[in-house]
Amino acid sequence: LHGEENSSKFITKYRTCRRQVRERSGEGDHHEGMSSDDELTPTEVTEFQKSKDNVLEDSRKIFEDVHADFCDIRKILLKFQEWKEKFPDSYCDAYISFCLPKLLNPLIRVQLIDWSPLEQNFMKLEEMPWFRAIEEFSDAKNVSEPK
């Protein structure tokens, strides 16, 4: 919520600034609502890129002190698959299907920080390694479950 509030203040401030520039320049043919928020100054683009780079750099550090077996979705799901195959009753009693979304959520979110579906040549969700790992786990789960 706090981030949305800052974003809203920035947009309002930016729109006011653009309106004042138009008024000073005597641009009389402007129609309210016809301008775009995509019109960023080079300084604003640079500031945005710097902030984005900082966020990405910080995101790389999130799991740096975590053992690889516990921050790789494929490896985590492999452990659950092994558990299901070796101890199906225990696996079933633990309601793992309800726990996995909560367990994997932080790992997936970190991988989506840099994802932008509005950019050209973006990677589709279905092509992302974490998505394929979950898909393979689901397929294996369906094969090994009795009908």
Secondary structure as the mmCIF struct_conf table of DSSP 4:
data_model
#
loop_
_struct_conf.conf_type_id
_struct_conf.id
_struct_conf.beg_label_comp_id
_struct_conf.beg_label_asym_id
_struct_conf.beg_label_seq_id
_struct_conf.end_label_comp_id
_struct_conf.end_label_asym_id
_struct_conf.end_label_seq_id
HELX_RH_AL_P HELX_RH_AL_P1 HIS A 2 SER A 25
TURN_TY1_P TURN_TY1_P1 GLY A 26 GLY A 26
TURN_TY1_P TURN_TY1_P2 GLY A 28 ASP A 29
TURN_TY1_P TURN_TY1_P3 GLU A 32 GLY A 33
BEND BEND1 SER A 35 SER A 35
TURN_TY1_P TURN_TY1_P4 ASP A 37 ASP A 38
HELX_RH_AL_P HELX_RH_AL_P2 PRO A 42 LYS A 61
TURN_TY1_P TURN_TY1_P5 ILE A 62 ASP A 65
BEND BEND2 VAL A 66 VAL A 66
HELX_RH_3T_P HELX_RH_3T_P1 ALA A 68 PHE A 70
TURN_TY1_P TURN_TY1_P6 CYS A 71 CYS A 71
HELX_RH_AL_P HELX_RH_AL_P3 ILE A 73 LYS A 86
HELX_RH_AL_P HELX_RH_AL_P4 PRO A 88 ASP A 93
TURN_TY1_P TURN_TY1_P7 ALA A 94 TYR A 95
HELX_RH_AL_P HELX_RH_AL_P5 ILE A 96 LEU A 112
TURN_TY1_P TURN_TY1_P8 ILE A 113 ASP A 114
TURN_TY1_P TURN_TY1_P9 PRO A 117 LEU A 118
BEND BEND3 GLU A 119 GLU A 119
TURN_TY1_P TURN_TY1_P10 GLN A 120 ASN A 121
HELX_LH_PP_P HELX_LH_PP_P1 PHE A 122 LYS A 124
HELX_RH_3T_P HELX_RH_3T_P2 LEU A 125 GLU A 127
BEND BEND4 MET A 128 MET A 128
HELX_RH_AL_P HELX_RH_AL_P6 PRO A 129 SER A 144
BEND BEND5 GLU A 145 GLU A 145
#
